[in-house]
Amino acid sequence: MGLARGLAADGTINKAEVEFLQKWLAANAEISNQPLIRTLYGRINDILADGVLDSNEHAELLDTLNSFSNRDFELGEVLKPTTLPLCRPAPTLTFAGRLYCFTGTFNFGQRKHCEQAIADRGGFTGGLSQKTEVLVIGAYATESWKHSSFGDKIVKATDWRDQGLPISIVAESHWGSFL
């Protein structure tokens, strides 16, 4: 977290800093075994694969580092979008017969309204399990999400996905675009 805060402190990140972070994560494998850090490490490897840090990659990585470093702590409990463990690329979503789980706070409305939207389309909802096919992360989360039950669902789903289970992790905005 301190390293992320330092790299993002000036509001920009360059290729040399990304390469430094990649090497640091590789050298600190015990940290890199945590699901969210594994995701970050994988994205860094993808970003550096072509040897170019383009503006989209720069913005995505800076947002990710800021979410890790709690940069907006001065704003208190401001609600923020979270993007770190989402499937890339985001999958095409269908509803009939599929099992969805929701976590977080939603622009769409209360969780029961999100669940009803799935039921109206022939899908099912429930708590997170290994049978869950799609975990939808609400558009907003406080910076403390990593240490909450909300974060526990994300970490568990990320772990299962990394183990090969067919669970998609998507943002509310992506889910909403298929309604």
matplotlib code that plots the C-alpha trace (Angstrom):
import matplotlib.pyplot as plt

x = [0.0, 2.8, 4.5, 1.3, 0.8, 4.4, 4.0, 0.7, 1.5, 2.3, -0.8, 1.1, 3.0, 5.7, 7.0, 10.1, 7.8, 5.6, 8.7, 9.9, 6.5, 6.6, 10.1, 9.1, 6.0, 8.1, 10.7, 8.0, 6.1, 4.5, 2.5, 1.9, 0.0, -2.9, -5.7, -6.0, -2.2, -2.1, -4.6, -2.6, 0.6, -1.1, -2.3, 1.1, 2.6, -0.1, 0.6, 4.3, 4.0, 4.2, 6.8, 4.5, 2.5, -0.4, -2.8, -5.6, -3.1, -1.7, -5.2, -6.3, -3.1, -3.2, -6.8, -5.8, -2.8, -5.0, -7.6, -4.8, -3.3, -6.5, -5.4, -8.8, -8.7, -9.2, -12.7, -13.8, -16.4, -16.9, -18.3, -15.9, -16.1, -13.8, -12.3, -9.4, -10.7, -13.1, -12.8, -10.8, -12.3, -15.7, -17.9, -21.2, -23.9, -27.1, -29.7, -32.0, -31.0, -27.8, -26.9, -25.9, -24.6, -24.5, -22.1, -21.7, -23.8, -25.7, -26.7, -29.5, -31.1, -31.4, -30.0, -33.5, -34.2, -31.0, -32.1, -35.6, -34.1, -32.4, -35.5, -37.5, -35.1, -35.3, -32.1, -31.5, -29.7, -28.2, -25.2, -21.7, -21.0, -18.9, -22.1, -22.3, -21.7, -21.6, -20.6, -21.7, -19.8, -21.9, -20.7, -19.7, -17.5, -15.7, -11.9, -12.3, -13.9, -10.8, -11.3, -15.1, -17.4, -18.0, -14.2, -14.4, -16.8, -14.5, -11.4, -13.2, -14.6, -11.2, -9.6, -12.2, -11.8, -8.0, -8.5, -10.4, -14.0, -16.2, -17.2, -17.3, -16.7, -18.2, -19.0, -22.5, -22.2, -21.3, -24.2, -26.6, -25.6, -27.2, -30.5]
y = [0.0, 2.4, 1.6, 2.2, 5.5, 6.6, 5.7, 7.5, 10.5, 12.9, 11.9, 10.3, 7.1, 6.4, 3.3, 3.1, 3.2, 0.4, -1.7, -1.0, -2.2, -5.3, -6.2, -5.5, -7.7, -10.5, -10.2, -10.3, -13.4, -13.9, -10.7, -11.5, -14.7, -12.6, -12.6, -8.9, -8.4, -11.3, -9.5, -6.2, -8.1, -9.7, -6.4, -4.9, -7.7, -7.2, -3.4, -3.9, -6.8, -4.4, -2.1, 0.9, 2.6, 4.1, 6.7, 4.2, 1.8, 4.8, 5.9, 2.4, 1.7, 5.0, 4.4, 1.0, 2.3, 5.0, 2.5, 0.5, 3.5, 5.0, 8.3, 9.9, 9.4, 13.1, 12.8, 10.5, 7.9, 9.1, 6.3, 5.3, 2.9, -0.1, -1.8, -4.0, -7.6, -7.3, -9.7, -8.3, -8.4, -8.1, -11.0, -10.9, -11.4, -13.4, -14.0, -16.9, -19.8, -18.1, -17.6, -14.1, -12.7, -9.0, -7.2, -3.5, -0.4, 0.0, 3.0, 0.8, 0.8, -1.5, -5.0, -6.5, -4.3, -5.7, -9.2, -8.6, -7.4, -10.8, -12.7, -10.7, -12.0, -15.7, -15.7, -16.6, -14.8, -15.9, -15.7, -16.3, -19.9, -22.0, -22.3, -18.5, -17.6, -13.8, -11.6, -8.0, -5.4, -2.3, 1.0, 2.4, 1.2, 3.0, 2.6, 0.1, -2.4, -4.6, -5.2, -5.8, -8.6, -6.9, -7.4, -11.0, -11.9, -10.3, -12.0, -15.4, -15.0, -13.9, -16.9, -19.3, -17.7, -18.0, -21.7, -22.2, -22.0, -20.3, -17.2, -13.8, -10.6, -7.6, -4.0, -2.8, -0.5, -3.5, -5.6, -2.7, -2.4, -5.8, -5.2]
z = [0.0, 0.8, -2.5, -4.4, -2.5, -3.4, -7.1, -7.4, -5.2, -8.1, -10.0, -12.9, -13.4, -16.1, -17.7, -15.4, -12.3, -13.8, -14.5, -10.9, -9.5, -11.7, -10.4, -6.8, -7.1, -8.7, -5.9, -3.2, -4.3, -0.9, -1.4, -5.0, -4.0, -2.7, -5.3, -5.8, -6.0, -8.5, -10.6, -10.4, -11.3, -14.2, -15.5, -15.1, -17.1, -19.8, -19.9, -20.3, -22.8, -25.8, -24.2, -24.4, -21.6, -23.5, -22.1, -21.4, -19.6, -17.7, -16.5, -15.6, -13.6, -11.9, -10.8, -9.5, -7.6, -6.1, -5.0, -3.3, -1.6, -0.3, -1.8, -1.3, 2.5, 3.0, 1.5, 4.3, 3.3, -0.2, -2.3, -5.1, -8.0, -7.7, -10.8, -9.7, -10.0, -12.9, -15.8, -18.7, -21.3, -19.7, -20.8, -22.7, -20.1, -20.4, -17.7, -18.3, -16.1, -14.9, -11.2, -10.1, -6.9, -6.0, -3.6, -2.8, -3.3, -6.5, -8.7, -10.0, -6.6, -3.6, -4.0, -4.1, -7.2, -8.8, -8.0, -9.3, -12.6, -12.9, -11.9, -14.5, -17.2, -16.1, -14.0, -10.3, -7.5, -4.2, -1.9, -3.3, -3.9, -6.3, -8.4, -8.9, -12.5, -12.3, -9.3, -9.9, -8.0, -7.1, -8.7, -5.3, -2.4, 0.3, 0.3, 3.2, 0.9, 0.9, 4.7, 4.7, 4.0, 0.6, 0.0, 1.2, -1.6, -4.2, -2.9, -2.7, -6.3, -7.6, -5.9, -7.5, -10.9, -10.6, -9.8, -13.0, -11.9, -14.5, -12.5, -14.1, -12.0, -13.5, -12.7, -12.2, -15.2, -17.4, -16.0, -16.5, -20.2, -20.8, -19.1]

ax = plt.figure().add_subplot(projection="3d")
ax.plot(x, y, z, "-o")
ax.set_aspect("equal")
plt.show()
